[in-house]
Amino acid sequence: MLAAAHEKKARHAPTRTCVGCREEDGRDDLLRFVVRDEAPRLVPDVRRRLPGRGVSVHPTRACMERAVAKGGFARALRGKVDATAAELCEMARLQYERRLEGLVAAALRNGSVAVGTDAVRAALSDARVRLLVVAADAAGRREELSAHAERLGHRCVVFGTKAKLGGLFGRAEVGVLAILDEGIAREVAQAATRAMQLAEETE
């Protein structure tokens, strides 16, 4: 019964076509840009809430570059796109980072985040961790806790620096934190992964 319901939902999940690679994918797997007619310009809409004419693209530098170079964005805009692929990637990356920061703040408010090495170790031992978030410059601590999390089957993402994570909690530095809520963990993982993909230079 549940399998049939899931299959039915999957069949009816909305899809969109990426204007970069031209492949069809689930709507939620693509990044929406909204055309602002008053400029006109493209604005990333990470949460898919802005009004206006939308265009979808995979949240990767490769697809963003194709969308600019091959005219996918221009066709949606019905005119010239002044922004470069790098500028569009940066705008979207910053939105994903702000989204992640908002999600972590929400986890803090409802008591579903463990902050710092000792708190994360305790959460891991109690099997409460749904996602581990480690700073890129956390070095050995990151590797130790990441390995432990992976052994227990937990997801792990790298985001920001110790100073950046610390700023979310009013501390000078935070090297690692754990999200204990499954829904928030899923969204944090997506935002972190997409921010990283958009920051990566293509070869």
SVG drawing of the C-alpha trace seen along z (x, -y; Angstrom):
<svg xmlns="http://www.w3.org/2000/svg" viewBox="-2 -49 46 51">
<polyline fill="none" stroke="black" stroke-width="0.4" points="0.0,0.0 2.7,-2.5 4.9,-1.5 2.0,-2.0 1.3,-5.4 4.9,-6.4 5.0,-5.3 1.8,-7.3 3.3,-10.4 6.5,-10.0 4.6,-9.7 2.7,-13.0 5.8,-14.9 6.1,-18.1 9.0,-18.3 10.9,-21.1 13.5,-21.3 16.9,-22.6 17.7,-25.5 21.4,-24.5 21.6,-20.8 18.0,-20.7 17.3,-17.6 14.0,-17.2 14.2,-16.7 12.1,-17.0 11.1,-20.5 12.8,-20.4 16.0,-19.2 16.4,-22.4 17.1,-26.0 14.4,-28.5 15.3,-31.9 12.7,-34.6 12.7,-37.2 12.3,-40.7 10.7,-42.7 11.5,-46.1 15.3,-45.6 15.0,-43.2 17.2,-40.8 17.4,-37.3 17.1,-36.7 17.6,-33.3 14.5,-32.0 15.9,-29.2 12.7,-28.7 10.5,-29.0 8.3,-31.7 8.9,-34.8 6.2,-35.9 6.9,-36.3 8.0,-34.4 10.4,-31.6 13.1,-29.5 14.8,-26.4 18.4,-25.2 20.4,-22.5 22.2,-24.2 25.7,-23.5 28.2,-25.8 28.3,-23.6 24.5,-24.0 24.6,-27.7 27.4,-28.3 25.6,-26.4 22.4,-28.4 24.3,-31.6 26.5,-30.5 23.8,-28.7 21.0,-31.2 18.7,-29.3 18.5,-32.2 18.2,-34.7 15.2,-32.9 13.5,-32.9 14.3,-36.5 13.2,-37.3 16.3,-39.5 19.9,-39.8 21.2,-38.5 23.7,-41.0 24.9,-38.9 27.7,-36.4 27.4,-32.7 29.8,-33.4 27.7,-36.3 24.5,-34.2 26.3,-31.3 27.4,-33.7 24.0,-35.2 22.5,-31.7 25.3,-30.5 24.7,-33.3 21.0,-32.6 21.7,-28.9 24.1,-30.0 21.5,-32.3 18.9,-29.5 21.3,-27.2 21.9,-29.8 18.2,-30.3 17.7,-26.5 20.4,-26.3 18.8,-29.1 15.5,-27.3 17.2,-24.1 18.7,-26.2 15.3,-27.7 13.6,-24.3 16.5,-22.6 17.4,-20.2 21.1,-21.2 24.2,-20.0 27.1,-22.5 30.7,-21.8 32.8,-18.6 31.6,-17.3 27.9,-18.0 28.2,-16.3 29.9,-13.3 27.1,-12.9 24.5,-13.2 26.3,-10.6 26.5,-8.2 22.7,-8.6 22.0,-8.0 20.2,-11.4 22.2,-12.9 20.6,-13.2 23.3,-15.4 26.8,-16.4 28.0,-19.8 31.7,-20.5 33.8,-23.6 36.2,-23.2 39.1,-24.3 38.2,-22.0 41.1,-19.7 41.6,-16.6 38.4,-17.1 36.4,-17.1 37.9,-13.9 37.5,-12.1 33.8,-13.0 33.0,-12.6 34.4,-9.0 32.4,-8.3 29.2,-9.7 29.7,-7.6 30.2,-4.4 26.8,-5.1 25.2,-5.8 24.8,-9.5 25.2,-12.1 27.9,-14.7 28.5,-18.0 31.2,-20.5 30.2,-24.2 32.0,-27.4 34.8,-28.0 35.0,-27.7 34.5,-31.5 31.5,-31.4 29.8,-28.6 30.7,-30.3 28.9,-33.5 25.6,-31.6 25.8,-30.9 27.5,-34.0 30.8,-32.2 34.2,-33.0 34.5,-29.6 32.5,-26.3 34.2,-23.5 31.3,-21.0 27.6,-20.8 24.9,-18.2 21.3,-18.6 18.9,-16.4 15.7,-17.1 15.3,-15.0 13.4,-17.6 15.8,-20.4 18.8,-18.0 17.5,-17.2 17.2,-20.8 20.5,-21.8 22.3,-19.0 20.7,-20.2 21.5,-23.9 25.1,-23.1 25.6,-20.7 24.2,-23.2 26.2,-26.1 29.4,-24.0 28.5,-23.0 27.9,-26.6 31.2,-27.6 33.3,-25.0 35.2,-26.0 34.6,-23.9 37.6,-22.2"/>
</svg>
